[in-house]
């Protein structure tokens, strides 16, 4: 999990600098597709919360609508 989070924070690059996924493809998952609340949107599997001016990208482990 730590390697995954490190790659996410490095926008698709691995610790050795090698590219695992393009920055554009990685960030596309965070693009707003569904409005969940005033400051929360949902993309492709990830929620983006900008409450209080801090961007938090997460996946709560739940499926919307269920």
Backbone bond lengths (Angstrom), bond angles and torsions (degrees), N, CA, C in turn:
res aa  C-N    CA-C-N  psi(-1)  N-CA   C-N-CA  omega(-1)  CA-C   N-CA-C  phi
1 X - - - 1.447 - - 1.526 109.59 -
2 X 1.314 116.70 -38.89 1.464 120.05 179.88 1.526 111.25 -61.22
3 X 1.316 117.29 -38.80 1.475 120.32 178.37 1.520 110.61 -65.39
4 X 1.321 116.64 -39.23 1.463 121.03 178.63 1.525 110.44 -63.65
5 X 1.325 117.07 -47.70 1.470 121.12 -179.73 1.525 110.55 -63.47
6 X 1.321 116.77 -40.79 1.468 120.63 178.03 1.522 110.62 -60.54
7 X 1.339 117.10 -42.25 1.460 121.01 178.82 1.526 110.57 -66.14
8 X 1.338 117.22 -40.08 1.468 120.60 177.46 1.533 110.27 -60.80
9 X 1.308 116.72 -46.50 1.465 120.48 -178.89 1.524 112.12 -66.06
10 X 1.323 116.52 -29.64 1.469 121.43 178.19 1.523 111.42 -87.54
11 X 1.329 117.12 9.79 1.468 123.56 177.32 1.517 112.70 55.25
12 X 1.344 116.12 46.06 1.451 121.22 173.00 1.510 116.14 101.67
13 X 1.326 117.62 -4.65 1.467 120.46 179.70 1.531 110.07 -98.36
14 X 1.323 115.91 146.42 1.456 121.23 176.74 1.527 109.06 -86.87
15 X 1.341 118.02 166.23 1.466 120.56 -178.44 1.531 114.17 -55.54
16 X 1.335 117.80 -29.47 1.470 119.89 179.37 1.534 112.20 -81.85
17 X 1.343 116.50 2.40 1.459 120.90 178.11 1.517 114.09 91.91
18 X 1.332 116.71 -12.24 1.456 120.75 179.15 1.526 109.71 -70.43
19 X 1.310 116.51 141.28 1.462 122.05 -177.68 1.518 109.79 -81.21
20 X 1.335 117.38 124.74 1.462 123.17 177.14 1.519 110.64 -91.13
21 X 1.338 115.75 -41.86 1.461 123.09 179.56 1.528 107.05 -146.75
22 X 1.309 117.09 149.04 1.464 118.63 -179.14 1.529 110.07 -65.37
23 X 1.304 115.59 147.90 1.465 121.42 178.96 1.527 110.15 -57.86
24 X 1.323 116.18 -41.30 1.456 121.25 -177.70 1.534 111.27 -62.81
25 X 1.332 116.90 -44.82 1.469 120.71 -179.96 1.524 110.92 -66.29
26 X 1.314 116.75 -40.83 1.459 120.45 179.78 1.530 110.76 -63.55
27 X 1.315 116.83 -46.78 1.465 120.45 -177.36 1.526 112.55 -73.36
28 X 1.336 117.84 -21.71 1.475 120.90 178.17 1.520 110.98 -62.28
29 X 1.328 117.37 -28.11 1.465 120.50 179.67 1.528 111.66 -66.91
30 X 1.309 116.46 -20.59 1.469 120.84 -178.09 1.526 113.11 -95.28
31 X 1.325 117.00 -6.88 1.465 120.43 -178.10 1.531 109.73 -62.66
32 X 1.334 117.41 133.72 1.462 119.96 -177.80 1.524 112.51 -63.91
33 X 1.329 115.82 127.38 1.452 121.29 175.91 1.525 111.00 -121.34
34 X 1.324 115.89 -30.32 1.458 121.23 -179.65 1.520 108.50 -134.17
35 X 1.318 116.67 130.78 1.461 120.78 174.91 1.525 108.23 -82.77
36 X 1.325 116.11 123.71 1.458 121.59 -178.73 1.522 110.42 -100.64
37 X 1.305 115.98 -27.78 1.458 122.06 -179.58 1.506 109.08 -166.36
38 X 1.325 115.80 -172.02 1.462 120.68 -177.42 1.535 112.10 -57.10
39 X 1.326 116.36 -44.63 1.461 121.04 -176.48 1.525 112.92 -119.77
40 X 1.330 117.40 19.00 1.464 120.61 -177.10 1.527 109.77 -128.40
41 X 1.329 115.55 131.15 1.461 121.41 175.46 1.522 108.88 -127.21
42 X 1.317 115.85 164.04 1.461 121.62 179.83 1.518 108.33 -126.19
43 X 1.327 115.62 133.82 1.463 121.18 178.17 1.513 109.84 -110.52
44 X 1.319 117.47 -134.89 1.467 121.49 179.33 1.530 109.38 -91.24
45 X 1.320 116.46 79.44 1.459 121.46 177.85 1.510 114.91 90.71
46 X 1.319 118.09 -3.61 1.457 120.61 -178.61 1.522 110.92 -128.06
47 X 1.312 115.57 139.96 1.460 121.84 174.66 1.524 107.84 -98.70
48 X 1.317 116.04 142.93 1.458 121.73 177.16 1.523 107.23 -121.69
49 X 1.319 115.28 118.15 1.461 122.75 -177.82 1.525 108.38 -113.31
50 X 1.329 116.54 123.54 1.474 120.58 -179.93 1.531 111.58 -114.58
51 X 1.320 116.32 22.73 1.459 120.77 177.61 1.525 109.12 -58.35
52 X 1.298 116.32 139.44 1.476 123.93 179.00 1.522 113.02 64.32
53 X 1.340 117.72 16.87 1.459 120.74 175.95 1.517 114.94 79.61
54 X 1.320 118.08 6.71 1.461 122.21 179.03 1.523 107.86 -110.72
55 X 1.324 117.46 125.87 1.456 121.10 -179.50 1.524 109.73 -84.33
56 X 1.331 115.48 122.40 1.468 121.90 177.96 1.520 107.59 -121.60
57 X 1.331 116.47 119.17 1.464 122.54 177.71 1.520 106.57 -102.53
58 X 1.337 116.16 126.85 1.463 118.37 -175.69 1.521 111.61 -152.38
59 X 1.304 113.29 170.51 1.464 121.65 170.74 1.520 105.18 -137.00
60 X 1.307 116.00 113.38 1.456 120.77 -174.81 1.509 114.38 -78.88
61 X 1.320 118.21 -0.52 1.446 120.98 179.61 1.518 113.52 82.11
62 X 1.305 116.85 8.17 1.465 119.59 -178.67 1.530 109.96 -113.28
63 X 1.310 115.71 162.58 1.454 122.22 176.99 1.519 108.22 -110.92
64 X 1.317 117.79 123.90 1.446 121.28 -179.36 1.520 110.37 -60.90
65 X 1.313 116.41 136.42 1.456 121.78 178.02 1.512 114.48 91.96
66 X 1.333 116.74 -1.77 1.466 119.91 -179.99 1.508 110.52 -123.92
